[in-house]
Amino acid sequence: MNSNIKAEEFRRQNLQLAVVIDRSGSMEGESMESVKKALHKLVEQLTANDELAIIQFDDAPR
């Protein structure tokens, strides 16, 4: 596959993300640890111009 976009010239758009996290009892232990690791990886990729909202819920959003 060919593209006329050169990698060194590519600039991604600023991101506006919302992440919804289930904090109910079913997410305890390894499941929640996986979520935390994924969030850390996500945050490492963000720039100062990106926006991230984190919404937690168990039986209702917080």
Backbone as XML, in Angstrom:
<?xml version="1.0"?>
<chain id="A" units="angstrom">
  <residue number="1" name="MET">
    <atom name="N" x="0.844" y="-1.166" z="0.000"/>
    <atom name="CA" x="0.000" y="0.000" z="0.000"/>
    <atom name="C" x="0.896" y="1.239" z="0.000"/>
  </residue>
  <residue number="2" name="ASN">
    <atom name="N" x="0.607" y="2.186" z="-0.849"/>
    <atom name="CA" x="1.378" y="3.424" z="-0.943"/>
    <atom name="C" x="0.525" y="4.608" z="-0.519"/>
  </residue>
  <residue number="3" name="SER">
    <atom name="N" x="1.202" y="5.599" z="0.046"/>
    <atom name="CA" x="0.525" y="6.824" z="0.465"/>
    <atom name="C" x="1.443" y="7.993" z="0.160"/>
  </residue>
  <residue number="4" name="ASN">
    <atom name="N" x="0.878" y="9.140" z="-0.129"/>
    <atom name="CA" x="1.725" y="10.308" z="-0.341"/>
    <atom name="C" x="2.010" y="11.034" z="0.966"/>
  </residue>
  <residue number="5" name="ILE">
    <atom name="N" x="1.613" y="10.486" z="2.091"/>
    <atom name="CA" x="1.905" y="11.089" z="3.392"/>
    <atom name="C" x="3.226" y="10.525" z="3.893"/>
  </residue>
  <residue number="6" name="LYS">
    <atom name="N" x="4.159" y="11.406" z="4.180"/>
    <atom name="CA" x="5.451" y="10.973" z="4.706"/>
    <atom name="C" x="5.371" y="10.922" z="6.226"/>
  </residue>
  <residue number="7" name="ALA">
    <atom name="N" x="5.873" y="9.854" z="6.807"/>
    <atom name="CA" x="5.773" y="9.649" z="8.259"/>
    <atom name="C" x="6.348" y="10.820" z="9.034"/>
  </residue>
  <residue number="8" name="GLU">
    <atom name="N" x="7.470" y="11.362" z="8.581"/>
    <atom name="CA" x="8.105" y="12.468" z="9.314"/>
    <atom name="C" x="7.294" y="13.762" z="9.235"/>
  </residue>
  <residue number="9" name="GLU">
    <atom name="N" x="6.362" y="13.846" z="8.297"/>
    <atom name="CA" x="5.523" y="15.036" z="8.164"/>
    <atom name="C" x="4.154" y="14.863" z="8.816"/>
  </residue>
  <residue number="10" name="PHE">
    <atom name="N" x="3.859" y="13.647" z="9.250"/>
    <atom name="CA" x="2.546" y="13.362" z="9.828"/>
    <atom name="C" x="2.422" y="13.965" z="11.219"/>
  </residue>
  <residue number="11" name="ARG">
    <atom name="N" x="1.344" y="14.680" z="11.455"/>
    <atom name="CA" x="1.044" y="15.213" z="12.779"/>
    <atom name="C" x="-0.379" y="14.786" z="13.105"/>
  </residue>
  <residue number="12" name="ARG">
    <atom name="N" x="-0.534" y="14.064" z="14.183"/>
    <atom name="CA" x="-1.880" y="13.620" z="14.530"/>
    <atom name="C" x="-2.673" y="14.763" z="15.151"/>
  </residue>
  <residue number="13" name="GLN">
    <atom name="N" x="-3.964" y="14.674" z="15.047"/>
    <atom name="CA" x="-4.854" y="15.656" z="15.655"/>
    <atom name="C" x="-4.815" y="15.507" z="17.171"/>
  </residue>
  <residue number="14" name="ASN">
    <atom name="N" x="-5.111" y="16.587" z="17.872"/>
    <atom name="CA" x="-5.233" y="16.510" z="19.327"/>
    <atom name="C" x="-6.407" y="15.603" z="19.669"/>
  </residue>
  <residue number="15" name="LEU">
    <atom name="N" x="-6.260" y="14.851" z="20.742"/>
    <atom name="CA" x="-7.293" y="13.899" z="21.138"/>
    <atom name="C" x="-8.166" y="14.457" z="22.247"/>
  </residue>
  <residue number="16" name="GLN">
    <atom name="N" x="-9.423" y="14.103" z="22.214"/>
    <atom name="CA" x="-10.366" y="14.364" z="23.294"/>
    <atom name="C" x="-11.021" y="13.028" z="23.604"/>
  </residue>
  <residue number="17" name="LEU">
    <atom name="N" x="-10.590" y="12.411" z="24.698"/>
    <atom name="CA" x="-11.028" y="11.057" z="25.031"/>
    <atom name="C" x="-11.816" y="11.031" z="26.328"/>
  </residue>
  <residue number="18" name="ALA">
    <atom name="N" x="-12.772" y="10.132" z="26.387"/>
    <atom name="CA" x="-13.480" y="9.831" z="27.632"/>
    <atom name="C" x="-13.369" y="8.325" z="27.851"/>
  </residue>
  <residue number="19" name="VAL">
    <atom name="N" x="-12.910" y="7.938" z="29.032"/>
    <atom name="CA" x="-12.774" y="6.526" z="29.390"/>
    <atom name="C" x="-13.750" y="6.250" z="30.526"/>
  </residue>
  <residue number="20" name="VAL">
    <atom name="N" x="-14.562" y="5.227" z="30.357"/>
    <atom name="CA" x="-15.528" y="4.836" z="31.383"/>
    <atom name="C" x="-15.028" y="3.543" z="32.017"/>
  </residue>
  <residue number="21" name="ILE">
    <atom name="N" x="-14.857" y="3.570" z="33.345"/>
    <atom name="CA" x="-14.275" y="2.430" z="34.061"/>
    <atom name="C" x="-15.294" y="1.826" z="35.014"/>
  </residue>
  <residue number="22" name="ASP">
    <atom name="N" x="-15.498" y="0.539" z="34.868"/>
    <atom name="CA" x="-16.370" y="-0.234" z="35.757"/>
    <atom name="C" x="-15.608" y="-0.529" z="37.046"/>
  </residue>
  <residue number="23" name="ARG">
    <atom name="N" x="-16.097" y="-0.017" z="38.167"/>
    <atom name="CA" x="-15.449" y="-0.250" z="39.459"/>
    <atom name="C" x="-16.280" y="-1.171" z="40.339"/>
  </residue>
  <residue number="24" name="SER">
    <atom name="N" x="-17.170" y="-1.920" z="39.742"/>
    <atom name="CA" x="-18.018" y="-2.826" z="40.517"/>
    <atom name="C" x="-17.192" y="-4.001" z="41.026"/>
  </residue>
  <residue number="25" name="GLY">
    <atom name="N" x="-17.782" y="-4.784" z="41.873"/>
    <atom name="CA" x="-17.101" y="-5.926" z="42.471"/>
    <atom name="C" x="-16.549" y="-6.909" z="41.460"/>
  </residue>
  <residue number="26" name="SER">
    <atom name="N" x="-17.180" y="-7.011" z="40.304"/>
    <atom name="CA" x="-16.710" y="-7.954" z="39.286"/>
    <atom name="C" x="-15.356" y="-7.556" z="38.698"/>
  </residue>
  <residue number="27" name="MET">
    <atom name="N" x="-14.932" y="-6.321" z="38.940"/>
    <atom name="CA" x="-13.666" y="-5.834" z="38.391"/>
    <atom name="C" x="-12.522" y="-5.907" z="39.395"/>
  </residue>
  <residue number="28" name="GLU">
    <atom name="N" x="-12.749" y="-6.460" z="40.559"/>
    <atom name="CA" x="-11.694" y="-6.535" z="41.572"/>
    <atom name="C" x="-10.554" y="-7.428" z="41.106"/>
  </residue>
  <residue number="29" name="GLY">
    <atom name="N" x="-9.387" y="-7.186" z="41.664"/>
    <atom name="CA" x="-8.241" y="-8.049" z="41.398"/>
    <atom name="C" x="-7.603" y="-7.828" z="40.045"/>
  </residue>
  <residue number="30" name="GLU">
    <atom name="N" x="-7.371" y="-8.928" z="39.340"/>
    <atom name="CA" x="-6.624" y="-8.898" z="38.085"/>
    <atom name="C" x="-7.291" y="-8.031" z="37.018"/>
  </residue>
  <residue number="31" name="SER">
    <atom name="N" x="-8.610" y="-8.027" z="36.978"/>
    <atom name="CA" x="-9.316" y="-7.217" z="35.973"/>
    <atom name="C" x="-9.015" y="-5.735" z="36.153"/>
  </residue>
  <residue number="32" name="MET">
    <atom name="N" x="-9.086" y="-5.247" z="37.385"/>
    <atom name="CA" x="-8.813" y="-3.830" z="37.635"/>
    <atom name="C" x="-7.341" y="-3.514" z="37.390"/>
  </residue>
  <residue number="33" name="GLU">
    <atom name="N" x="-6.454" y="-4.432" z="37.717"/>
    <atom name="CA" x="-5.028" y="-4.218" z="37.453"/>
    <atom name="C" x="-4.780" y="-4.072" z="35.953"/>
  </residue>
  <residue number="34" name="SER">
    <atom name="N" x="-5.472" y="-4.841" z="35.151"/>
    <atom name="CA" x="-5.348" y="-4.730" z="33.691"/>
    <atom name="C" x="-5.824" y="-3.365" z="33.206"/>
  </residue>
  <residue number="35" name="VAL">
    <atom name="N" x="-6.913" y="-2.886" z="33.782"/>
    <atom name="CA" x="-7.430" y="-1.558" z="33.426"/>
    <atom name="C" x="-6.401" y="-0.490" z="33.784"/>
  </residue>
  <residue number="36" name="LYS">
    <atom name="N" x="-5.831" y="-0.577" z="34.971"/>
    <atom name="CA" x="-4.831" y="0.407" z="35.407"/>
    <atom name="C" x="-3.618" y="0.412" z="34.489"/>
  </residue>
  <residue number="37" name="LYS">
    <atom name="N" x="-3.132" y="-0.762" z="34.122"/>
    <atom name="CA" x="-1.976" y="-0.845" z="33.224"/>
    <atom name="C" x="-2.298" y="-0.224" z="31.870"/>
  </residue>
  <residue number="38" name="ALA">
    <atom name="N" x="-3.480" y="-0.511" z="31.355"/>
    <atom name="CA" x="-3.885" y="0.046" z="30.064"/>
    <atom name="C" x="-3.990" y="1.569" z="30.134"/>
  </residue>
  <residue number="39" name="LEU">
    <atom name="N" x="-4.536" y="2.082" z="31.233"/>
    <atom name="CA" x="-4.639" y="3.537" z="31.391"/>
    <atom name="C" x="-3.269" y="4.189" z="31.465"/>
  </residue>
  <residue number="40" name="HIS">
    <atom name="N" x="-2.343" y="3.564" z="32.172"/>
    <atom name="CA" x="-0.981" y="4.104" z="32.245"/>
    <atom name="C" x="-0.357" y="4.165" z="30.850"/>
  </residue>
  <residue number="41" name="LYS">
    <atom name="N" x="-0.532" y="3.121" z="30.056"/>
    <atom name="CA" x="0.000" y="3.117" z="28.690"/>
    <atom name="C" x="-0.650" y="4.208" z="27.847"/>
  </residue>
  <residue number="42" name="LEU">
    <atom name="N" x="-1.948" y="4.392" z="28.025"/>
    <atom name="CA" x="-2.658" y="5.440" z="27.299"/>
    <atom name="C" x="-2.109" y="6.812" z="27.668"/>
  </residue>
  <residue number="43" name="VAL">
    <atom name="N" x="-1.991" y="7.078" z="28.960"/>
    <atom name="CA" x="-1.529" y="8.387" z="29.434"/>
    <atom name="C" x="-0.114" y="8.678" z="28.930"/>
  </residue>
  <residue number="44" name="GLU">
    <atom name="N" x="0.730" y="7.669" z="28.858"/>
    <atom name="CA" x="2.096" y="7.855" z="28.360"/>
    <atom name="C" x="2.113" y="8.349" z="26.917"/>
  </residue>
  <residue number="45" name="GLN">
    <atom name="N" x="1.073" y="8.061" z="26.158"/>
    <atom name="CA" x="1.012" y="8.448" z="24.747"/>
    <atom name="C" x="0.380" y="9.818" z="24.523"/>
  </residue>
  <residue number="46" name="LEU">
    <atom name="N" x="-0.226" y="10.388" z="25.555"/>
    <atom name="CA" x="-0.902" y="11.674" z="25.407"/>
    <atom name="C" x="0.103" y="12.814" z="25.365"/>
  </residue>
  <residue number="47" name="THR">
    <atom name="N" x="-0.296" y="13.886" z="24.713"/>
    <atom name="CA" x="0.517" y="15.098" z="24.693"/>
    <atom name="C" x="-0.164" y="16.153" z="25.560"/>
  </residue>
  <residue number="48" name="ALA">
    <atom name="N" x="0.509" y="17.266" z="25.745"/>
    <atom name="CA" x="-0.041" y="18.356" z="26.557"/>
    <atom name="C" x="-1.316" y="18.927" z="25.938"/>
  </residue>
  <residue number="49" name="ASN">
    <atom name="N" x="-1.523" y="18.719" z="24.649"/>
    <atom name="CA" x="-2.701" y="19.256" z="23.966"/>
    <atom name="C" x="-3.877" y="18.292" z="23.933"/>
  </residue>
  <residue number="50" name="ASP">
    <atom name="N" x="-3.689" y="17.084" z="24.431"/>
    <atom name="CA" x="-4.766" y="16.102" z="24.475"/>
    <atom name="C" x="-5.598" y="16.294" z="25.740"/>
  </residue>
  <residue number="51" name="GLU">
    <atom name="N" x="-6.839" y="15.838" z="25.686"/>
    <atom name="CA" x="-7.733" y="15.911" z="26.845"/>
    <atom name="C" x="-8.243" y="14.514" z="27.161"/>
  </residue>
  <residue number="52" name="LEU">
    <atom name="N" x="-8.276" y="14.186" z="28.453"/>
    <atom name="CA" x="-8.737" y="12.873" z="28.890"/>
    <atom name="C" x="-9.687" y="13.042" z="30.066"/>
  </residue>
  <residue number="53" name="ALA">
    <atom name="N" x="-10.873" y="12.451" z="29.950"/>
    <atom name="CA" x="-11.830" y="12.410" z="31.058"/>
    <atom name="C" x="-11.953" y="10.956" z="31.490"/>
  </residue>
  <residue number="54" name="ILE">
    <atom name="N" x="-11.931" y="10.731" z="32.798"/>
    <atom name="CA" x="-12.105" y="9.381" z="33.326"/>
    <atom name="C" x="-13.378" y="9.369" z="34.157"/>
  </residue>
  <residue number="55" name="ILE">
    <atom name="N" x="-14.306" y="8.509" z="33.775"/>
    <atom name="CA" x="-15.587" y="8.385" z="34.466"/>
    <atom name="C" x="-15.635" y="7.002" z="35.091"/>
  </residue>
  <residue number="56" name="GLN">
    <atom name="N" x="-15.850" y="6.962" z="36.398"/>
    <atom name="CA" x="-15.930" y="5.693" z="37.117"/>
    <atom name="C" x="-17.384" y="5.395" z="37.448"/>
  </residue>
  <residue number="57" name="PHE">
    <atom name="N" x="-17.723" y="4.124" z="37.473"/>
    <atom name="CA" x="-19.066" y="3.766" z="37.916"/>
    <atom name="C" x="-19.034" y="2.406" z="38.587"/>
  </residue>
  <residue number="58" name="ASP">
    <atom name="N" x="-19.975" y="2.215" z="39.489"/>
    <atom name="CA" x="-20.264" y="0.881" z="40.010"/>
    <atom name="C" x="-21.739" y="0.636" z="39.713"/>
  </residue>
  <residue number="59" name="ASP">
    <atom name="N" x="-22.616" y="1.268" z="40.473"/>
    <atom name="CA" x="-24.033" y="1.182" z="40.113"/>
    <atom name="C" x="-24.541" y="2.499" z="39.528"/>
  </residue>
  <residue number="60" name="ALA">
    <atom name="N" x="-23.681" y="3.540" z="39.569"/>
    <atom name="CA" x="-24.017" y="4.839" z="38.990"/>
    <atom name="C" x="-22.718" y="5.552" z="38.626"/>
  </residue>
  <residue number="61" name="PRO">
    <atom name="N" x="-22.726" y="6.407" z="37.590"/>
    <atom name="CA" x="-21.509" y="7.143" z="37.225"/>
    <atom name="C" x="-21.116" y="8.135" z="38.310"/>
  </residue>
  <residue number="62" name="ARG">
    <atom name="N" x="-19.811" y="8.387" z="38.430"/>
    <atom name="CA" x="-19.307" y="9.374" z="39.407"/>
    <atom name="C" x="-18.475" y="10.406" z="38.703"/>
  </residue>
</chain>
